[in-house]
Amino acid sequence: MPCRLSCLILAMVFNHTIDAQAQTHATNSNSTAALEQKWRAVAPAEIARAANSGNAEAQFIYGISEWNAAREDNNLAFRWTTASMSGGKFLSEDEQKSAREKWANSPQTELRSAAESGNRGAQWFLGVTNSAAAMARASKAFDYLLKSAEQGLSFAEFETATRLVGLHGWHAVPTDLKRGLYWLERAASHGHESSQHRIADMFIAGEMVPLDMTRGIEFLEKAAAQHCAIAEYQLARHYAQGNGRPQPGKPSVTDLLKAAADHGSSGALHYLGERARLGIGGPKDYMRAIRYYEAAQTADERGALNQRSASPAIYSLLDDNLDARFPLAAEFVRFAEFLACYSKATERRDPKAMSYLGECYRSGEGVPLSRIQAYCWFTLAVEHGLASAQPPLENLRTALSEDDRSAAARYLESLRQQIRKRNS
């Protein structure tokens, strides 16, 4: 098989695959969504005319539309090429030459009819010619994106960059790392969050550029400042590991994690749970840790940000009877005992487990000292028939102020609702 033809066919095969790297974010989704909405009602011919007249937005919309259409064309070409393969083998050079001679000047309708009827030569020729046409169409589409980028449209700069550095699975334009990085940094300088985050990842991993943690953290800080949940989470982890440090007046590790959690990051929720369990950044609080682990699992189930946390592994500390699964690493022993009692108290209404939790809060073992919460758990234990919980309950009752009792009543009701919900 001639080398040029072999490369073309192999490119069709490999370019059909899913993008080599999944994009972490939609490309400046708010801006592009607004732009797409703006141009949605405009006829394609009008968009093309506006693009050819130099309108940067129209150039972006038209370029993306044409690129996507070209990729679909290439996918169809790939399917024709695949259909022509018998037993996974390409046509021989003689078969290809014969097919080219036979079909080169044939009408498209005749060629397609033969391909649909199973003629391998027609299928091969249709795949090759359609792929070449798709590549040419993509090249023109890229030119429109480049023109838009040259006018300072940040998301056009990003789309131009990702194609030049090869971050799209379909390499329809020649890879040019230097030019690609130029456009990526330019988009980042224009406040494009996905560009800032992508450059950060590249410098931190040493991917396509020399490893530079300092520059990577700087770009990650810019992305986090735009409230990207993943950037907030990653930046918090880097700070916690000693890679950079929060500047005065800027969010702390905990602030970043809480912000990321509020924005849907299950990883941040799990990490907050880990910090609460280990007492990092504040007092050890097993109950708060459990709440964070549960919230991380809920976020996992929602599929937030396509992330998956490690929280399910926490529950492997317990066996089917909700007892701690020994032997355990030392750091997990006390937490596993607390988790076992919490699970039994809330899922099985176990009064001894409720009393255990009350004692933890009364003594400050694994959780911050709290007479209010101790009172609530001992109350539940008594309500579920544990007489031995009555004396500590009475001692706490006399020690609580009127305000404390009001707060305890509210918290007690929330616990009752939680237990009812878990057992419904």
N, C-alpha and C positions, 0 to 999 in steps of 0.2 A: 504494500500500500504506500503510495507516495507520502513523504513525511508531512507536507502541509495538510493533506487530506486527513491523515491519521490524527494530527493535532486538533483539527477542526472537530472531528467526530468525538475524540476524547474530551474535548472542552464541552461538547454538548452533554456528554454523560455526566461529567463532574459538576457542570454549572446547573444541572437540574436539581441538585441536592439542596436541602434546607440551608439557610444562611449558616456560615461557619460559626458565627458567634451570635447568639440571640441578643437582641437589643434589650438593654435593661429598661429603657424608658421609651415612651412614645416621643417622637421628635418634637420637642417644644409643643406638646399636645394642645395647650390652650390656644397658642397663636395659630398653629396650623389648622385647628378645628374652626376657629373664627374665620380664617382665610378661605378654607374650603366652603364654609357656609356662605360666605360672601359671593363666591363665584359659582355656586352650585346651580343657580338658576340661569346662568349665562350659557348660551349655546357653544358647543365645542369650536365651531368655526369662528365665533366671535372671540373666544379665548385665544385661538391661534393668531387672529389678526392683531389682537392687543399685544400678544407676546412678540410678534414680528415688528410691532411699532415701538418696542422697548419698554413696555410695562413690566416692572420687576415681579410683581405678584402674578401676573398672567404667565410670565416665563416660568415661574416656579410651578404653578398649577399645571401648565401644559407639559412641562418637562417631566414631572412626576407621573402624570397620566400616560404620556407616551412611553416612559420607561416601564411602567407596569404592563402596558399593552405589549411591549416588545418582549417582556419576560414571559407573558402568556404565549406569545407566538413561539418562543424558544421551547417552552414546555411541550407544545404541540409537536414541534419538530423532533424533539427528543422521543416522543411516543412513536412517531413514524420510524425513526431510526431503530428503536427497540423492536418494533414489529418486524423489521427487515432481518433481524438476527435469528438464525436458525440454530437451536442448541447453544445459544449464547455466543455465537461466532459471527464476526463481520463478514460481509461479502468479500470474496477474493478480489485481487486487483483486476483480473480479467472481467469478473462480473460487474465491478464498478465501472470499468471502462465501457463495457457493453451497455450498461444502464444509462450512462451519460450520453452515449451516442444515440441511443434510442429515444430518450426523453427530453434532451436538451431543447429541442425546437417544437415539442408537442404542446398543444393547447392545455391549459391548466385543468380544464374539465376532464379531458381524456386522462391526464396524468393522475388526477385524484381518483377517478373512477377505477383505474387499474390498481392503485394503491389500496383502495377500499375493498377490491376484489381479492387481495392477498398477493399481488405481484411484488415480490421482494425487491426487485430492481427499482420499481416505481416507488415503493415505500422508502428505500434508501435515498433515492434521488430527491424525493419530496422533503425528507428530513434534512438533508444537507443544504439544499437551496433555501428552505424556510429558516434554517438556523442562521445562515449567512445574512438573510434579509432582516432577521430579528436583531442580529448584532449591529447591523447598519442603522436600524431604527433606534436602538438604544444609544448608539453613539450620537445621533442627532438630538435625542432627548437630553443627554448629558450636556450638550452644548447649551441648551436652554437653561438648565440648572446653573451652569457656570456663568452665563450672562446675568442671571438673577443674583448670584453670589457676588459678582463684580459690582453690583449696585448696593451691596451692603445688607441684603436680606439675610438675617442670621441663620434661619433654618435652611435656606438655600446653601449657605456656606457649609453648614453641617452635612447636608446631603451630598454636596460636591466632595467634601473631605472623605466621607465614609466610602464612597466609590473609588476614590483615588488610592486609599490605603488598603483596600480589599476587604472591608468589613461586611460587604454583601456577598452572599454565596455565589452570585452570578457575576463573574468578572468580565463584564462587557466593555469595559474601558481599561487601558493599560494601567497597571499599578504604578504609582509614582509616590513613594513615601514622603519625599521632601515636599512636594506640592500639597499632598494630602494633609500633612501636619501644619503647613502654613494656613490652610483654610480652616482646620480644626481650631487652631489657636486664635484665628481671627474671629470665628464664631464665638468662642469662649470670651474673648475680649468685648464682644457685643452683648454679653449677658446670657448667652444661650446655655441653659443648664445642662442639657445632655452632652454638649461639647465639653463643658467644664468637667463633668463627671467622667467622661470617656478619657480625657487627657490625664486626669488624676489616676485612673486605673492603669493607664499605660506607664506612667512614671513610677507608680508604686510597685508594679509587677516587672518593670524593665521590659515591657512588651513593645517591640518596634523602636524603642528609644532606650538610651542608657538609664539604668535604674537611678532614680533621684527621689528619695522619700520626701525631702523638703519641698520640692516643687509639687509633688503629688499631693501632699497635705494641703498646700496653698490652694490648689485647684479644687480639692475636695471641700475645703472650707467655703469656697465660693458657691459650690453646688448646694451645700447644706444650708447656706444663707437664703437660698431660694425655696427652702422647705421641701426638698426632695427627701422622702423618708429613707430611702436606701443610703443616700449620702450622709444623712444625719446619723444613721446607725453605724455605717462604716467609720465615720470620723470619730464617733464615740469610742469604738473599739480600738482605733489607732491611738487616741489619746490615752486610753486605759493601759495600753501596752507600751507607752512611753514614746510613741512616734508623734512628736509635736506636743504642744500643750495649749489649752484654751487661753486666749489673750484676755487681759482685764476687761471686764464689761461684756465679754462674749459668753455664749452658752457653755456650761460645764458638761462633763461626761453624762451626769444624770439628766441635765436639762435636754441634751441632745437625744438621749435614749427615750425620754418621755415624749419629746416632740415627734420622734420617729414612730413611737407606739401610737400616738394620736393620729398619725398619718397612715396607719395601717401596717406597720412592720411587725410581723410575728417574731422575727429575729430579735428586734429590740425588746419586745415584751419578755421573751425568754431570757435575754441577757439581764434585764432588770430583775427577773426572778433569781438568777444566779447571784447577782450582787446582794439581794436581800437575804438569800440563804446563807451566804458567806459573811455577811456583815461588812461589805465593801461600800464605802461612801456613806455609811450610816450604821445604826445598830442592827444586829442580826434580827431578822424577823421572818420566821418560818411561815407564818400565816400570809404575810404580804407576798412572799415568794410563791406560795401556792396560788394566790389570786393571779399573779402575773403568768404563771405556767398555764393556768386555765384559760386566761385571755389569749395567750399565744396559740393554744390549741384551737380556740374558736376562730382566730384569724387564719390559722392554717386551713380550717374547714371552708372558710369563705374564699380561700385562694387569693388572699390579698397580696398584690405585688408579685404573684407567682413565686412567693417564698415559702419555704418550709422550715420551721424551727426544730430545735432538738427537744422540745418539751415532752413529746410522747415517751421519750426514753426515761424521763423522770418517774413515770408511773410503772416502769418495769422494776422499780425498787420494791413493789408490792407483789405478793402472790395472789392467787384467785380468791383467797380468804381475806384479803386486805391486810395481811400481816407483812411485816418487813421481811424481805427476801434475803436472809443471811446465807453466807458471809457477805459483808459489804465493806467497801473502803471506809476508813475511819471517818472521813469528812461527811459521809452519808448516813452514818448510823443514827445519830440523834434526829436528823431531819426525817429519815425513813420512819422512825417511831412516831414522830409527830404527824407525818402524812398518813400513816396507818390509822391513828386515832381520829384525825380529821375526817378521813374517808368513812370510817365506821360510824362516827357521830352523825355525819350528814347523809350518808347513803343507807345506813341500817338503824338509825336512831338508837345507837348503843349508848346507854347512860354512863357506863364506866369510861368510855372514850370521851364523852362530854366532860366528865369530871376531871379527866387527865388534862384536857385543854384548859379547864378552869384553873387547875393547879399550876400549869405553865405560866398563865398570865398572872397569877398571884405571886409566883416566885421570880418571874422574869426569865424563865428558862426557855431559850430559843425564840422568845418574842419579847418586845418591850413590856416592862411591868405595867399592868393596867387593872386596877380594881374593878373598873366598869365592865371590861370584857370578861374578867374572872367571874364576876357576879352573874353575868348572862349565861355563861357556860354551866356554872353550878346550878343556876335556876333550871336550865333545860334538863340537867341530870336528875334533879329532884322531880321535875314534872314527868320524867320517864321512869320513875320508880326507884331511884337509888337513894336510900335513906342516909347513907354515909356522907352524902354531899350536903345534907342539911346544916350541920354545924359550921362549916366554912362559909356557907351561904349566909347564915345569920350574922356571923362576924363581919362579913363584908357589908351586909345591909346596914348595920349600925354605923359603919365607917363612912358610908356614902352621904354626901350632901344632897340637898333637894335637887340641885341642878344635875348632880351625878345620876340621881335616880331617874330623872327625866331623860337624860342621854341614854341610860341603860335600857329604859323602856323602848326607846326608838330602835336601838341596836338589837335588842332581843326580838322585836317583831320582825326585823329584817332577817335574822337568823331563822326564825320559824318559817318565814316564807321561803327561804332558800332550801330548808330541809323538806318542806312540803313539795316544792318543785322537783327536787331530786328524787323524791319517792312517789311522784304521781305517775 
